[in-house]
Amino acid sequence: MLDKTRWYIRRAVFRTYRYLKHPRRLKSSPAMRWFARHFLDKRVWRPCQATFAGGWAVGFFVCAQIMPGQLPLGIILAAIFRVNIPTVIVVAWLSNPVTFAPIGLAEKAFGDWLLGIFGDPLNDTFQKIANPDVEKGVRFAQSMFLGGIIGGILSTPIGYALGWLSWTGVAKLLRIPLTKRLHFKRQSHPQDAPPPSQDSPFI
């Protein structure tokens, strides 16, 4: 039963993949070409050490951004930088409803420290806000987002290093060969061999 279900899933995924990458559809739609180039790339679905570590780096940056649309941002960045999308999604969940408050307060403190050193270019604008509570809220948001962006950028090398070092254990857990390297260059195939497009990137 499990094997049969897996076969149906593989067939459905392959048909969807072939439908989205049909040459006529890609030729007629620039949006589909962009989607196929980024989201149907094998590198963003099949992990190797480099794409796994890159997923940790992007995930660290995304989880520092306390804002709506956090996961869509991570998926788009993962596709653009060709890193593993599932890894980004998992790592991005380090910031969740339980950890939002401590992460946000830490980023606010870091943002205040940065503004104290380099100055606040929007200080005069904020002083024109009549309501003191609104001004306080805007300043809080400014410090938190500044701290989140700079802190996220600074944390990406740490995330990459952690992902690179932890790849051995993850590969053994997922039964992925440690020496596996993805080959993306199109190679010549015999006439009786199936075309390379039949290899779905999702499974």
PyMOL commands that set and color helices and strands:
alter all, ss='L'
color gray80, all
select helices_A, chain A and resi 2-20+23-28+30-39+42-44+49-63+70-81+85-92+100-118+123-127+132-174+196-198
alter helices_A, ss='H'
color red, helices_A
deselect
rebuild
show_as cartoon
